[in-house]
Amino acid sequence: MAAFTDSRTRHRLPLNEELVLSLLQDGKYSDLEVDDADEEFFAPQVENEDLAPNEEPCVADSTPPRKGGKKRKISTIDVQDNNEGGPSATKKLNNLIKVKVSQPPRIWKKTNFIDKSHNYSDHPEPIVIRSPIEYFQDYYNDDFFEHMSICTNMYHMRKTGDILKTTKHEMKILYGTHLMMGILSYPRIAMYWRQKINIEMITCAMTRDRLMTLRNNLHVVETDSPPSQDSVNPLWKVQPVINAVKNGCKKILRTPGRYSVDEQIIPFTGKCHLRQLVKNKPRPVGLKNFVVTTSEGLMVDFEIYYGQNPALSHPLGLGPAVVLRLIQSVPRGSCIFFDRYFTTIPLLDELMKLGYHGTGTITANRIPQRQKLSFKDDKKLKRGDIEQRVSKDIVLVKWKDSKAVLTASNCTGGTSIEIVKRYEKKQKCYVDVDAPKIVTSYNAFMV
């Protein structure tokens, strides 16, 4: 465990808010690895406005200066080990990735913001309504099941030396059987063939022993080792399945409109080192998946999170990298909604350069020059109070509902006011409350 001491007196310091902000460089650098599954995004990376123009930022460092050399810049807080012999906290901080994004100083002004027009047409209705199996085949076609049967036969031959003789038709039955088991769930697979409680659609399609043999040998790749291009991909054994779903998503018609980016959980409780627990989710245990959907909730692209994913690498950090990766499937001119785990001011600037509008909730420590915002304290705000600050093409809006909400956008502000219904506990009835347009739009289209 690391001890925090003053660099001059060497006295131990209690861990408080000032100490944490000093270690984080007032929240301007991405210096921490967050273990919480719902807080995996980096802290904001903005310039240090407290430094002189030619001065470089300093970080906590316990290494003394060399004799005869220049003194190394250190902060007023020194991070050292205690007597327990644990790993050095300084080394841990130095080994973490630090990303600095240089930005010109921002001046936040209390002024009106002109909303950009969003004259989007409704998503076109399909000319012909196809059958469910035809929609299913957009994702998993006959070529996919043929490839699955070949890989399964090859794996069984390598493993046992026997011939499995499975076909794409049998693979379809296996897939459909598991879909049925997902709908009608039993504690044990063998119970589907047990007398009095068996499911006739399953028992008539395949025997229990044949299903277990296919399950144990099911493969969608031809080799037992990852190819060179997937050497860092822990999902390489199921990548063909992922690609099949992505190719199906690409067939969905896209028009300029409103889209939302968020994280979801692919439910999975088996053994997998990528499995995560994300609280406050309907299915909290599974694989984390970043998705972009239409305002109606139709998924058009996704990216499964597995750590060092090259597709999610960007100097702005993981949160903005996810948004910039997923909007590659969205037409330019669209408006993208996302929550506070993705939103940063540099991200909104980048979206503007790429021809996209963006709106999202934001945390205060991701706002550059936030000390100059001069927002009222939350306790001094009444329900329905609105405060707005504008800097160039970015607008920040603080609105008090039951709690204060901070939002940022490059297209919609708080100048336009709408009326929303909110329940008042004291009066025990619904009352009209003023709400900025940025909040009502976010609530309407953030799926």
C-alpha positions in Angstrom: 0.0 0.0 0.0 1.4 3.4 -0.9 1.8 6.2 1.6 1.4 9.9 0.6 3.9 12.3 2.2 4.7 15.9 1.9 7.9 16.4 -0.2 9.3 19.0 2.2 8.5 17.8 5.7 8.2 14.1 4.8 5.1 13.9 7.1 2.4 11.5 6.1 -0.7 13.2 4.6 -4.3 12.0 4.9 -6.0 11.0 1.6 -8.4 13.8 0.8 -10.0 15.5 -2.2 -7.1 18.0 -2.6 -4.5 15.2 -2.6 -6.5 13.2 -5.2 -6.9 16.2 -7.5 -3.1 16.9 -7.2 -2.3 13.3 -8.2 -4.7 13.6 -11.1 -3.2 17.0 -12.2 -6.7 18.5 -11.4 -8.3 16.0 -13.8 -6.4 17.1 -16.9 -4.6 13.9 -17.7 -5.5 10.2 -18.0 -3.3 8.9 -15.2 -5.6 6.2 -13.7 -6.7 2.7 -14.6 -10.2 2.3 -13.4 -11.2 -1.2 -12.3 -14.9 -0.6 -12.0 -16.6 -2.1 -15.1 -18.9 0.9 -15.4 -16.1 3.5 -15.0 -13.6 2.3 -17.6 -13.2 5.5 -19.5 -10.3 7.7 -19.1 -10.4 11.0 -17.3 -10.4 14.1 -19.5 -7.2 15.0 -21.4 -6.9 18.7 -21.6 -4.1 21.2 -21.3 -2.9 22.5 -18.0 -4.1 26.1 -17.9 -2.2 26.8 -14.7 1.2 26.5 -16.3 3.3 29.1 -18.1 3.2 29.0 -22.0 6.7 27.3 -22.2 6.4 25.2 -19.0 5.7 21.5 -19.1 3.3 19.8 -16.7 4.8 17.9 -13.8 3.6 14.7 -12.2 4.2 13.0 -8.9 7.7 11.7 -8.8 9.8 10.3 -5.8 13.1 10.2 -7.7 15.6 12.8 -6.4 17.5 15.0 -8.8 20.9 13.9 -10.1 24.0 15.6 -8.8 25.3 18.2 -11.1 22.2 18.0 -13.3 19.0 19.9 -13.6 16.4 19.5 -10.9 13.4 17.4 -12.0 10.1 19.1 -11.6 7.9 17.4 -9.0 4.6 18.2 -7.5 4.1 19.1 -3.9 2.9 15.5 -3.3 5.4 12.6 -3.2 4.2 9.0 -3.6 6.3 6.4 -1.8 6.0 2.9 -0.5 5.4 2.1 3.1 7.1 -0.6 5.2 4.9 -3.3 3.8 7.2 -3.9 0.9 4.5 -3.4 -1.7 5.1 -2.3 -5.3 6.0 1.4 -5.8 3.0 3.6 -6.5 5.2 5.9 -8.4 6.2 3.2 -10.8 2.6 2.3 -11.3 1.7 5.9 -12.2 4.7 6.2 -14.5 3.8 3.0 -16.3 0.2 4.2 -17.0 -0.6 5.7 -20.4 -0.7 9.5 -20.3 -2.3 11.3 -23.1 -2.2 15.0 -23.5 -4.4 16.7 -26.1 -3.3 20.3 -26.7 -6.2 22.7 -27.0 -6.4 26.5 -27.2 -7.8 28.1 -24.1 -11.6 28.2 -23.9 -13.6 31.2 -22.8 -17.1 30.3 -21.5 -19.6 33.1 -22.0 -23.1 33.4 -20.6 -24.9 34.0 -23.9 -27.6 32.4 -26.2 -26.8 29.5 -28.4 -28.3 29.2 -31.9 -29.6 25.6 -32.3 -28.7 23.8 -35.5 -31.6 22.5 -37.6 -32.4 18.8 -37.6 -34.8 18.3 -40.4 -34.5 14.5 -40.5 -37.1 12.4 -42.3 -38.5 9.3 -40.7 -36.8 6.0 -41.4 -38.3 4.6 -44.6 -40.7 1.7 -44.3 -39.7 -1.5 -46.1 -41.6 -2.0 -49.4 -42.0 -5.7 -48.7 -42.3 -7.4 -45.3 -40.2 -10.5 -45.4 -40.6 -13.7 -43.4 -38.6 -14.1 -40.1 -36.3 -16.7 -41.6 -35.4 -14.3 -44.4 -34.3 -11.6 -41.9 -32.4 -14.3 -40.0 -30.5 -15.3 -43.1 -29.3 -11.7 -43.5 -27.0 -12.6 -40.6 -26.5 -16.3 -40.8 -26.8 -17.6 -44.4 -26.1 -21.1 -45.8 -22.4 -20.3 -46.4 -22.0 -19.6 -42.7 -23.5 -22.9 -41.7 -21.5 -24.8 -44.3 -18.3 -23.3 -43.0 -19.4 -24.2 -39.4 -20.0 -27.8 -40.4 -16.6 -28.1 -42.1 -14.7 -26.6 -39.1 -16.6 -28.9 -36.7 -15.8 -32.0 -38.7 -12.1 -31.0 -38.9 -11.8 -30.4 -35.2 -13.5 -33.7 -34.4 -11.1 -35.5 -36.7 -8.1 -33.9 -35.1 -9.3 -34.6 -31.6 -10.6 -38.2 -32.0 -9.5 -39.5 -35.4 -13.1 -40.4 -36.2 -15.4 -38.9 -38.8 -18.3 -36.8 -37.4 -20.2 -36.4 -40.8 -22.2 -33.3 -39.8 -23.8 -31.1 -42.4 -25.0 -27.6 -42.7 -28.5 -28.8 -42.2 -27.6 -30.4 -38.9 -25.8 -27.2 -37.9 -29.1 -25.3 -38.5 -31.0 -27.8 -36.3 -28.3 -27.4 -33.6 -28.6 -23.7 -33.7 -32.4 -23.7 -33.7 -32.4 -26.2 -30.8 -30.4 -23.8 -28.7 -32.6 -20.9 -29.6 -35.6 -23.0 -28.3 -33.7 -23.9 -25.1 -33.1 -20.2 -24.6 -36.8 -19.5 -24.7 -37.9 -22.6 -22.7 -35.2 -22.8 -20.1 -34.5 -26.0 -18.0 -31.8 -26.4 -15.3 -30.2 -29.3 -17.2 -29.9 -30.0 -20.9 -30.8 -33.7 -20.4 -34.2 -32.6 -19.0 -35.4 -31.7 -22.5 -35.5 -35.4 -23.3 -36.9 -36.6 -20.0 -40.3 -38.2 -20.1 -43.3 -36.1 -19.1 -41.4 -32.8 -19.3 -39.7 -33.2 -22.7 -40.1 -30.7 -25.5 -41.3 -32.5 -28.6 -39.9 -29.9 -31.0 -36.4 -30.6 -29.6 -36.6 -34.4 -29.0 -37.9 -35.0 -32.6 -35.2 -32.9 -34.2 -32.1 -34.4 -32.6 -31.1 -37.0 -30.0 -29.5 -36.0 -26.8 -26.2 -37.7 -27.4 -25.9 -36.3 -30.9 -26.5 -32.8 -29.6 -23.9 -33.2 -26.9 -21.4 -34.5 -29.4 -22.0 -31.5 -31.7 -21.8 -29.1 -28.8 -18.5 -30.4 -27.6 -16.9 -30.2 -31.1 -18.6 -27.0 -32.4 -16.0 -24.8 -34.2 -16.1 -21.9 -36.7 -12.4 -21.7 -37.3 -10.2 -24.2 -39.1 -7.1 -24.0 -36.9 -6.3 -24.4 -33.2 -4.0 -21.4 -33.1 -4.8 -17.8 -33.9 -3.7 -16.4 -37.3 -1.1 -13.6 -37.3 -3.6 -10.8 -37.8 -5.6 -12.0 -34.8 -2.8 -12.7 -32.4 -3.9 -10.1 -29.9 -7.6 -10.8 -30.4 -8.9 -13.1 -27.5 -12.2 -13.6 -29.5 -10.5 -15.0 -32.6 -12.2 -18.4 -32.2 -15.7 -16.8 -32.5 -14.7 -14.0 -34.8 -16.5 -15.5 -37.8 -19.7 -15.4 -35.8 -19.1 -11.7 -34.9 -18.3 -10.9 -38.5 -21.5 -12.6 -39.7 -23.6 -10.4 -37.4 -21.7 -7.2 -38.4 -22.2 -8.0 -42.1 -25.9 -8.4 -41.4 -26.0 -5.0 -39.6 -24.3 -3.4 -42.7 -27.3 -4.4 -44.8 -29.6 -2.2 -42.7 -30.6 1.0 -44.6 -29.1 4.1 -43.0 -30.3 7.7 -43.5 -29.2 10.9 -41.8 -31.0 11.0 -38.5 -30.6 10.5 -34.8 -28.4 7.7 -33.4 -27.2 6.8 -30.0 -24.0 5.2 -28.7 -24.1 3.2 -25.5 -22.7 0.0 -23.9 -24.6 -3.2 -23.4 -23.9 -6.6 -21.9 -23.9 -9.8 -23.9 -25.2 -12.2 -21.2 -22.7 -14.9 -20.4 -22.0 -16.6 -17.1 -19.5 -19.3 -18.3 -15.7 -19.2 -18.0 -14.2 -16.3 -19.8 -11.6 -13.8 -18.7 -13.5 -11.1 -20.6 -16.6 -11.5 -18.5 -17.5 -8.4 -16.6 -20.0 -7.3 -14.0 -21.7 -4.0 -14.8 -24.1 -2.8 -12.1 -27.5 -1.3 -12.9 -27.8 -3.3 -16.1 -30.7 -5.7 -16.8 -28.2 -8.5 -17.4 -25.2 -7.4 -15.4 -22.8 -10.3 -16.1 -21.3 -10.9 -19.5 -19.2 -9.4 -22.2 -19.2 -5.6 -22.6 -20.3 -4.5 -26.1 -20.4 -1.0 -27.5 -23.3 -0.4 -29.9 -24.7 2.3 -32.1 -28.4 2.2 -32.7 -31.1 4.2 -34.4 -33.5 6.3 -32.3 -35.9 3.4 -32.5 -33.3 1.0 -31.0 -32.2 -0.9 -34.2 -28.6 -1.8 -33.9 -26.5 -0.8 -36.9 -23.0 -1.5 -35.7 -21.1 -2.8 -32.6 -17.7 -3.4 -31.2 -17.0 -5.9 -28.4 -14.6 -4.6 -25.7 -11.6 -6.8 -25.0 -8.9 -4.4 -23.8 -6.2 -3.7 -26.2 -8.4 -3.4 -29.3 -6.7 -1.6 -32.1 -10.1 -0.4 -33.4 -10.6 1.5 -30.1 -7.3 3.3 -30.0 -7.3 7.1 -30.2 -5.4 9.9 -28.5 -8.6 11.3 -27.1 -9.1 8.2 -24.9 -11.3 5.1 -24.9 -14.7 6.8 -24.6 -14.3 9.2 -27.6 -12.5 6.3 -29.5 -15.7 4.2 -29.2 -17.9 7.0 -30.6 -15.5 7.8 -33.4 -15.2 4.1 -34.3 -19.0 3.4 -34.4 -20.0 6.6 -36.3 -18.1 5.2 -39.3 -21.3 3.3 -40.0 -23.5 6.4 -39.6 -24.2 8.9 -42.5 -22.7 12.3 -42.1 -25.0 15.1 -40.9 -26.5 12.8 -38.3 -26.9 13.7 -34.6 -25.2 11.3 -32.2 -26.3 10.9 -28.5 -24.2 9.4 -25.8 -23.9 9.5 -22.0 -21.2 10.9 -19.7 -18.8 8.0 -20.0 -18.2 9.0 -23.6 -18.6 12.8 -23.6 -15.6 15.1 -23.7 -15.2 18.6 -25.2 -12.5 17.4 -27.6 -14.9 14.7 -28.8 -17.6 17.3 -29.7 -15.0 19.3 -31.6 -13.9 16.2 -33.5 -17.4 15.3 -34.4 -18.0 18.8 -35.7 -14.9 18.5 -37.9 -16.2 15.2 -39.3 -19.6 16.6 -40.1 -21.6 15.1 -37.2 -23.7 16.7 -34.4 -23.2 15.4 -30.9 -25.1 15.7 -27.6 -24.5 14.0 -24.2 -24.3 14.3 -20.5 -20.9 15.2 -19.2 -19.0 15.2 -15.9 -17.6 18.5 -14.6 -14.0 17.3 -14.5 -14.0 16.8 -18.3 -14.6 20.5 -19.0 -11.5 22.6 -19.7 -11.2 25.8 -17.7 -14.2 24.7 -15.7 -13.2 27.0 -12.9 -14.3 29.9 -15.0 -17.8 28.5 -15.7 -19.3 30.2 -12.6 -22.3 27.9 -12.5 -24.4 28.3 -9.4 -24.1 25.7 -6.7 -26.6 22.8 -6.9 -28.1 23.7 -3.6 -28.9 27.2 -4.8 -30.8 26.1 -7.8 -34.5 25.5 -7.8 -36.3 22.9 -9.9 -36.5 24.0 -13.5 -33.6 26.5 -13.2 -31.4 26.6 -16.3 -27.8 27.9 -16.8 -26.0 28.0 -20.1 -22.4 28.7 -21.1 -21.1 28.9 -24.7 -17.6 28.6 -26.1 -17.2 28.8 -29.9 -19.4 26.0 -31.2 -19.8 24.1 -27.9 -22.6 24.8 -25.4 -22.9 23.6 -21.8 -26.3 23.6 -20.1 -26.9 22.9 -16.4 -30.5 22.1 -15.5 -32.0 21.3 -12.1 -34.5 18.6 -11.9 -34.6 16.4 -8.7 -30.8 16.7 -9.2 -28.6 18.9 -11.3 -27.8 17.6 -14.8 -24.9 18.9 -16.9 -25.1 18.4 -20.7 -22.8 19.4 -23.6 -23.5 19.7 -27.3 -22.3 21.2 -30.5 -25.8 21.5 -32.0 -28.5 22.0 -29.3 -28.5 24.3 -26.3 -30.8 25.6 -23.6 -32.1 28.7 -25.2 -35.3 27.0 -26.3 -37.5 26.0 -23.4 -40.0 23.2 -23.3 -42.5 22.1 -20.6 -42.2 18.7 -19.0 -44.3 16.9 -16.4 -42.6 16.0 -13.1 -44.0 14.6 -9.9 -43.9 16.9 -6.9 -43.8 15.0 -3.6 -44.9 17.9 -1.5 -48.0 18.6 -3.6 -48.5 14.9 -4.4 -49.2 15.6 -8.0 -47.6 16.3 -11.4 -46.5 19.8 -12.1 -45.1 21.7 -15.1 -41.3 22.2 -15.1 -39.2 24.2 -17.6 -36.7 22.1 -19.4 -34.0 23.1 -22.0 -34.3 21.6 -25.4 -31.0 19.8 -25.1 -32.4 17.8 -22.2 -35.7 16.9 -23.8 -33.9 15.8 -27.0 -31.5 13.7 -25.1 -34.3 12.0 -23.2 -36.2 11.4 -26.4 -33.5 9.9 -28.6 -30.9 8.4 -26.2 -32.1 4.8 -26.4 
